[in-house]
Amino acid sequence: ALCVTTAAVIRNGLGLLGISAPESM
């Protein structure tokens, strides 16, 4: 689903920035 893909991309982006994305999101 696009929602899952978008969430993955956002989490990956945050990971690159060194920010821990909450699992809740």
C-alpha positions, 0 to 999 in steps of 0.5 A: 500500500502507498501508506506503508511505502510512504511510512517506510520512505519517511522512516528511512529519511529520518534514519539518514538524518539520525532521527529515531522514528517512533514505531507507533508511526 
